[in-house]
Amino acid sequence: MPLTLQQEAGPVPSGPLDFPDSPLSRSARQPLMLGLFLNLQDIRLSNLPTSSTWTYDYNKALVQKADALGFDIAFSRTQWLPKGGYDGEASLDSFVALGAMAATTHNILLISTLHVLYGPWHPLHIAKIGATFDHIAKGRWGINIVTGHRAVEHEMFGWNRIEHDRRYDMAAELFETLHRLWTDTENYSAEAALGSWKIVNGYITPKPAYGRPILVTATGSPAGIDFAARHSDLVFITSPGGSHIDSALETLPAHIAEIKARARARGRTVKTIINPMIISRDSEAETRSYLSAILDNKPPPTATSFGHRGYDSDAHAWRGRNDPNHKQGLNLGGNIEIVGTPEQVVDQLAGLKKAGIDGVQINFYDFARDLDHFAERILPLLQSAGLRL
Ligand SMILES: Cc1cc2nc3c(=O)[nH]c(=O)nc-3n(C[C@H](O)[C@H](O)[C@H](O)COP(=O)(O)O)c2cc1C
């Protein structure tokens, strides 16, 4: 008889941060981890011409460049949106595309977003595909676990949106099971209490190189943080004060301390990362003119625009953006905005590090061009400032 899953029972699952030689532990030794937010999903923020596009070849070139520059992480999002999307042309599935990039990169960690409740996926599928990507990437691949915050997405899969905290309970049940499948050396049987799957004598090979693939959770809610404290290595956080850098620097320290304390209470360590949009040119005048060109060409918001406030999201993570007690930013696509000359960018990144951030997952408006500028003008300053080894 299959066992019914005892959710959250048993020893705390170990992960790649428990292995000093894992690619994640190596990256975590950087004073400030550097990530690149890939552009596999075309989101139209402005009509200012840009090289950025969703195609595999464009993003493969970006990730290879970031790998050669010593970046630690490449990540991309995935959404399931009806026609119109976020007004872009197309998007590639990041589970598949970042898995494919494992074969064309050397050191960089590759984090694929996966809506773990849609389908529903059977845990055996995620465990086997995950073990395969882990093997190809030699422990550099991981999952950004998302449960779907927009009603239209759940409806696309044929049901009404699952209640917010229940989604994290369902994800916890799934990841308890995935952990068993990735680590158990005997057959494993279980029947979900919350999900709709059952496993009889399940067995997965190869075993991931460092316990399991890297796990990431993007969240700002108590239920999401509890889930991340038990299951994730990296927590993608947002600024509780909204997207202006000053508000972020004020509100992040307490938020980060709380997240780390919750992980510690479970005997675990988690690292926090945040995704800034960086707008930078060599001088203040050039930076201002680049920023103005982006803003002046911003189309008026529609019901499908990215970050449109009225849309059907129940996410907690971005609620800070509506907080009138904090300075708000320009809604440029990152969770926070860093605008300035290379020196000013480094000062702001140093501020984030001081606030407790372990890594940044950087967005650019014009990825290829702005990554070149970052490499030439900002990276050397980060090294001089002691933020990169
Ligand atoms: C940096 C970042 C990236 C995210 N990427 C995705 C994504 O690719 N797809 C998605 O559906 N949700 C994505 N989300 C949304 C989260 O999955 C989650 O729904 C949101 O953070 C709200 O969670 P909360 O209510 O626990 O705060 C992302 C969130 C953040 C902060």
The ligand as an SDF file (V2000), in Angstrom:
LIG
                    3D

 31 33  0  0  0  0  0  0  0  0999 V2000
   12.1840   38.2300   -9.0680 C   0  0  0  0  0  0  0  0  0  0  0  0
   10.8500   37.5590   -9.2170 C   0  0  0  0  0  0  0  0  0  0  0  0
   10.6290   36.7480  -10.3050 C   0  0  0  0  0  0  0  0  0  0  0  0
    9.4020   36.1240  -10.4830 C   0  0  0  0  0  0  0  0  0  0  0  0
    9.2030   35.3500  -11.5720 N   0  0  0  0  0  0  0  0  0  0  0  0
    7.9810   34.8110  -11.7830 C   0  0  0  0  0  0  0  0  0  0  0  0
    7.7190   34.0660  -12.9380 C   0  0  0  0  0  0  0  0  0  0  0  0
    8.5920   33.8590  -13.7660 O   0  0  0  0  0  0  0  0  0  0  0  0
    6.4820   33.5790  -13.1190 N   0  0  0  0  0  0  0  0  0  0  0  0
    5.4820   33.7730  -12.2240 C   0  0  0  0  0  0  0  0  0  0  0  0
    4.3790   33.3170  -12.4420 O   0  0  0  0  0  0  0  0  0  0  0  0
    5.7110   34.4590  -11.0930 N   0  0  0  0  0  0  0  0  0  0  0  0
    6.9220   34.9850  -10.8740 C   0  0  0  0  0  0  0  0  0  0  0  0
    7.1380   35.7100   -9.7550 N   0  0  0  0  0  0  0  0  0  0  0  0
    6.0450   35.8390   -8.7960 C   0  0  0  0  0  0  0  0  0  0  0  0
    6.1830   34.8670   -7.6720 C   0  0  0  0  0  0  0  0  0  0  0  0
    6.1060   33.5590   -8.1430 O   0  0  0  0  0  0  0  0  0  0  0  0
    5.1100   35.0560   -6.6220 C   0  0  0  0  0  0  0  0  0  0  0  0
    3.8510   34.8120   -7.1760 O   0  0  0  0  0  0  0  0  0  0  0  0
    5.0980   36.4360   -6.0850 C   0  0  0  0  0  0  0  0  0  0  0  0
    6.3830   36.7830   -5.6720 O   0  0  0  0  0  0  0  0  0  0  0  0
    4.1290   36.5630   -4.9550 C   0  0  0  0  0  0  0  0  0  0  0  0
    4.3880   35.6790   -3.9570 O   0  0  0  0  0  0  0  0  0  0  0  0
    3.9340   36.0090   -2.5020 P   0  0  0  0  0  0  0  0  0  0  0  0
    2.4610   36.2800   -2.5430 O   0  0  0  0  0  0  0  0  0  0  0  0
    4.3160   34.8060   -1.6940 O   0  0  0  0  0  0  0  0  0  0  0  0
    4.6980   37.2390   -2.1140 O   0  0  0  0  0  0  0  0  0  0  0  0
    8.3700   36.3180   -9.5460 C   0  0  0  0  0  0  0  0  0  0  0  0
    8.6040   37.1230   -8.4460 C   0  0  0  0  0  0  0  0  0  0  0  0
    9.8110   37.7560   -8.2700 C   0  0  0  0  0  0  0  0  0  0  0  0
   10.0010   38.5920   -7.0560 C   0  0  0  0  0  0  0  0  0  0  0  0
  1  2  1  0
  2  3  1  0
  2 30  2  0
  3  4  2  0
  4  5  1  0
  4 28  1  0
  5  6  2  0
  6  7  1  0
  6 13  1  0
  7  8  2  0
  7  9  1  0
  9 10  1  0
 10 11  2  0
 10 12  1  0
 12 13  2  0
 13 14  1  0
 14 15  1  0
 14 28  1  0
 15 16  1  0
 16 17  1  0
 16 18  1  0
 18 19  1  0
 18 20  1  0
 20 21  1  0
 20 22  1  0
 22 23  1  0
 23 24  1  0
 24 25  2  0
 24 26  1  0
 24 27  1  0
 28 29  2  0
 29 30  1  0
 30 31  1  0
M  END
$$$$
